[in-house]
Amino acid sequence: MKPETPYDILVAGEINPDLILTGNVVPEFGQVEKIVDTATLAIGSSSAIFACGAARLGLRVGFIGVCGDDVFGRFMLAEMQKRNVEVSHVMVRKDGQTGLSVILNQPSAQGDRAILTHPGLIPELRASDVTDGLLRQARHLHVASYFLQTKLQPDLPSLFQRARSLGLTTSLDTNYDPSGAWRGFDDLLAVTNVFLPNEAEAKSLTGAGNVEEAASRLTSKVEAAAIKLGKDGALGISRSQNVRVESIPVNVVDTVGAGDSFDAGFIYGYLRHWDLEKSLRLACVCGALSTQQAGGTNGQPTLEEAMKHVSG
């Protein structure tokens, strides 16, 4: 067993705030000015939202990424610190811009949204930045937003292999491949302990026609997978189990970051050696509860709050 470390989880990820505009957000060109209902600057990035969710549950979380010495970078670091995420390993570059996502929310369209992202320094983290010395400080390594972190991609399998050789477990949430190609994942999944796709991602990566078939194909590729099904809950698989659980009813305000909060719940259970079903239930609860407030982190539950909804 890996000895006690400063961090339960090390997150190697992207850093960007979300500017969330809600209401009548469909733009009209020709210099037409439209009024929206609300505007919120919130913690963005799948990696940062995951990190905050895991810390909210009581895990010790360290973060490495790249941001600028600018208002967005300072905002992100300060907000992450407030949520007990250790950001001293973040590389701050004076000559670059922190990324930004503008999220256009249409509440009347069943929570539909569009996202405009300026990458800035999002792609700049490299596998070589995650040193063995840093890895030795953690029990688990998590990576998200694979397709935005373009300089991390080529050497991510070797980084995961390096982490595993040092006694860490690994998890991956790719998000969607804009190219639709889904190439190069055989090597990466072979060194991934936990894979955390949504239904569309799982089917696209495996070439399966439905989520059950996708889960079956993933069984031989990873130790465990938790496939997010939105309001319909989730499907979990391991080498010996196939479990489906329902979500819980909530009053949805904002679905931004719900999948990342789900990931945090599942990894909490995984690191506590819970069985697959209980980990999946906590994940669904964390994802659902996070949607009750605007932004990806404001609604994230504590472990005590989440466990009120977890049975078994």
C-alpha positions in Angstrom: 0.0 0.0 0.0 1.2 3.5 -0.8 2.4 5.3 2.3 0.6 8.4 3.6 0.9 11.4 1.2 0.1 15.1 1.4 -2.6 14.7 -1.2 -5.3 12.2 -1.8 -5.6 13.5 -5.4 -3.3 15.4 -7.8 -5.2 17.0 -10.6 -3.2 17.8 -13.8 -5.6 20.2 -15.6 -6.7 23.3 -17.3 -7.5 26.6 -15.6 -10.2 29.0 -16.8 -13.1 30.8 -15.3 -16.7 30.5 -16.7 -18.6 33.7 -17.6 -22.2 32.4 -17.4 -24.9 34.4 -19.1 -28.5 33.3 -18.6 -31.7 34.3 -20.2 -32.3 35.3 -23.8 -28.7 34.6 -24.8 -29.0 34.0 -28.6 -26.9 36.8 -30.1 -28.1 38.9 -33.0 -25.5 40.4 -35.3 -25.8 43.8 -36.8 -24.7 45.5 -33.6 -28.0 44.6 -31.9 -27.7 44.8 -28.1 -29.7 42.3 -26.1 -30.3 42.2 -22.3 -29.7 38.9 -20.4 -31.1 38.0 -17.0 -27.9 37.2 -15.1 -24.2 37.2 -15.5 -21.9 35.2 -13.2 -18.2 34.8 -13.2 -17.5 31.4 -11.7 -14.8 28.7 -11.4 -14.6 27.0 -14.8 -12.7 24.1 -16.3 -13.6 20.5 -15.8 -10.4 19.9 -13.9 -10.8 22.8 -11.4 -14.5 22.0 -10.8 -13.6 18.3 -10.1 -10.8 19.5 -7.7 -13.2 21.7 -5.8 -15.8 19.0 -5.6 -13.3 16.4 -4.3 -12.0 18.9 -1.7 -15.6 19.7 -0.7 -16.1 16.0 0.1 -13.0 16.2 2.4 -10.3 14.8 0.2 -6.9 16.5 0.1 -6.4 17.9 -3.4 -3.3 19.4 -5.1 -3.5 21.0 -8.5 -1.0 21.6 -11.3 -1.8 23.6 -14.4 -0.8 26.8 -16.2 -2.5 30.3 -16.0 -1.6 33.9 -16.7 -0.7 36.6 -14.2 -4.0 38.4 -15.0 -7.4 39.0 -13.6 -8.8 35.6 -14.7 -5.8 33.7 -13.4 -5.8 35.5 -10.0 -9.6 34.9 -9.7 -9.2 31.2 -10.4 -6.3 30.7 -7.9 -8.1 32.6 -5.2 -11.4 30.8 -5.6 -9.7 27.4 -5.7 -7.8 28.2 -2.5 -11.0 29.3 -0.8 -12.2 25.7 -1.5 -9.2 24.1 0.0 -7.4 23.1 -3.3 -3.6 23.5 -3.0 -2.5 25.6 -6.0 1.1 26.2 -5.1 2.2 23.9 -8.0 0.4 26.0 -10.6 2.7 27.7 -13.1 1.8 31.4 -13.5 3.1 33.0 -16.7 3.4 36.7 -17.0 3.5 36.5 -20.8 0.3 34.6 -21.4 -3.5 34.9 -21.0 -5.6 32.7 -18.8 -8.3 30.9 -20.8 -12.0 31.8 -20.6 -15.3 30.1 -21.4 -18.4 32.1 -22.0 -21.5 29.9 -21.4 -24.8 30.9 -22.9 -27.6 29.3 -20.8 -31.2 29.1 -22.1 -33.3 27.9 -19.1 -36.4 27.8 -21.2 -34.8 25.3 -23.6 -34.5 22.5 -20.9 -31.2 23.7 -19.7 -29.6 23.8 -23.2 -26.4 25.9 -23.5 -23.7 26.9 -25.9 -20.0 27.4 -24.9 -17.5 29.8 -26.4 -13.9 29.1 -25.2 -10.8 31.2 -25.6 -8.0 28.6 -24.9 -5.3 31.0 -23.8 -2.9 28.9 -21.7 -5.2 25.9 -21.3 -3.2 23.7 -23.8 0.2 24.5 -22.2 0.6 21.9 -19.5 3.0 19.1 -20.4 3.5 15.7 -18.9 7.1 16.6 -18.1 5.8 19.4 -15.8 4.3 16.6 -13.6 7.5 15.5 -11.9 8.1 12.2 -10.1 8.6 14.3 -7.0 5.1 15.8 -7.3 3.5 12.4 -8.1 5.0 10.9 -4.9 3.0 13.4 -2.9 -0.3 11.9 -4.1 -2.3 8.7 -4.0 -4.2 9.3 -7.2 -3.8 11.3 -10.5 -6.8 12.7 -12.3 -6.9 14.3 -15.8 -9.9 15.9 -17.5 -10.4 18.0 -20.7 -8.1 15.7 -22.6 -8.9 17.4 -26.0 -8.2 20.9 -24.8 -4.9 20.0 -23.1 -3.1 19.4 -26.4 0.5 19.5 -25.1 -0.4 17.0 -22.4 -1.9 14.5 -24.9 1.1 12.9 -26.6 2.8 11.9 -23.3 -0.2 11.2 -21.2 0.0 7.4 -21.4 3.6 7.6 -20.2 2.6 10.0 -17.4 -0.1 7.6 -16.3 2.3 4.7 -16.5 4.9 6.7 -14.5 2.2 7.5 -11.9 1.2 3.9 -11.6 4.8 2.7 -11.2 5.0 5.1 -8.2 1.9 3.6 -6.6 -0.8 6.0 -7.7 -4.1 5.1 -9.3 -5.3 7.1 -12.3 -8.6 8.5 -13.6 -9.6 10.1 -16.9 -12.6 12.2 -18.1 -11.9 13.0 -21.7 -14.8 15.2 -22.5 -15.9 15.1 -26.2 -13.6 14.7 -29.1 -14.5 17.6 -31.5 -12.9 15.7 -34.4 -15.0 12.6 -33.8 -11.9 10.4 -34.4 -11.2 9.1 -30.8 -7.7 7.9 -31.8 -5.0 6.7 -29.6 -7.0 5.5 -26.6 -5.9 1.9 -26.5 -2.6 2.9 -24.9 -4.1 5.5 -22.6 -7.0 3.3 -21.3 -4.5 0.5 -20.7 -3.0 2.6 -17.9 -6.2 4.2 -16.7 -7.8 2.7 -13.6 -11.1 4.7 -13.7 -12.7 6.1 -16.9 -15.5 8.6 -16.5 -17.2 9.3 -19.8 -20.8 10.4 -20.5 -23.0 8.2 -22.7 -22.1 9.9 -26.0 -18.4 9.7 -25.2 -18.5 6.1 -24.2 -20.4 5.1 -27.4 -18.2 7.2 -29.6 -14.9 5.9 -28.2 -16.0 2.2 -28.3 -18.0 2.4 -31.5 -21.0 0.9 -29.7 -24.6 1.4 -30.7 -25.9 1.7 -27.1 -24.6 2.4 -23.7 -24.9 -1.2 -22.5 -22.7 -2.4 -25.4 -20.2 0.5 -24.7 -20.0 -0.6 -21.1 -19.4 -4.2 -22.1 -16.5 -3.2 -24.4 -14.9 -1.0 -21.7 -14.8 -3.9 -19.3 -11.7 -5.3 -20.9 -10.0 -1.8 -21.1 -10.1 -0.3 -17.6 -10.5 -1.4 -14.0 -13.7 0.5 -13.6 -15.9 2.9 -15.6 -18.7 5.2 -14.6 -20.8 6.3 -17.5 -22.9 9.4 -16.9 -26.5 9.3 -18.1 -27.6 12.8 -16.9 -31.0 12.8 -15.2 -31.3 9.1 -15.8 -28.4 8.3 -13.4 -25.3 6.3 -14.3 -24.0 2.9 -15.4 -21.0 1.5 -13.7 -18.8 -1.4 -14.8 -15.9 -3.3 -13.4 -14.3 -6.6 -14.3 -16.9 -8.4 -12.2 -19.9 -6.0 -11.9 -22.4 -4.1 -14.0 -24.5 -1.7 -12.0 -27.1 0.9 -13.0 -28.3 3.5 -10.5 -30.9 6.3 -10.7 -30.3 9.9 -10.0 -32.2 11.9 -7.4 -34.9 14.5 -8.1 -33.7 18.1 -7.8 -34.7 21.6 -8.9 -32.2 22.2 -11.6 -30.8 25.8 -11.9 -27.6 25.2 -13.8 -26.1 22.0 -15.1 -22.6 23.5 -15.7 -20.0 21.2 -14.1 -22.4 18.5 -13.0 -20.4 15.8 -14.6 -17.2 16.9 -12.9 -19.0 16.9 -9.5 -20.2 13.4 -10.4 -16.5 12.4 -11.0 -15.5 13.8 -7.6 -18.1 11.7 -5.9 -17.1 8.5 -7.7 -13.4 9.0 -7.1 -14.1 9.6 -3.4 -15.8 6.2 -3.2 -13.1 4.6 -5.2 -10.3 5.9 -3.0 -12.3 4.7 0.1 -12.6 1.2 -1.5 -16.3 1.4 -1.5 -18.2 -1.1 -3.7 -19.1 0.0 -7.2 -22.8 0.6 -6.5 -22.2 2.8 -3.5 -19.5 4.8 -5.3 -21.9 5.3 -8.2 -24.7 6.4 -5.9 -22.5 9.0 -4.3 -21.4 10.2 -7.8 -25.0 10.6 -8.9 -26.0 12.5 -5.8 -23.0 14.9 -6.1 -23.8 15.6 -9.7 -27.5 16.2 -9.0 -27.0 18.4 -6.0 -24.5 20.6 -7.8 -27.2 21.6 -10.3 -29.2 23.4 -7.7 -27.1 26.6 -7.8 -25.5 28.6 -10.6 -21.9 27.8 -11.5 -20.1 24.5 -11.3 -19.0 24.7 -7.6 -21.5 26.7 -5.6 -23.9 23.7 -5.2 -21.3 21.0 -4.6 -22.2 19.1 -1.4 -20.2 18.2 1.6 -19.9 14.5 2.3 -22.5 14.8 5.1 -24.9 16.6 2.8 -24.5 14.0 0.0 -24.7 10.9 2.3 -28.2 11.9 3.3 -29.3 10.8 -0.2 -27.0 7.7 -0.5 -28.4 4.4 0.6 -26.7 1.0 0.8 
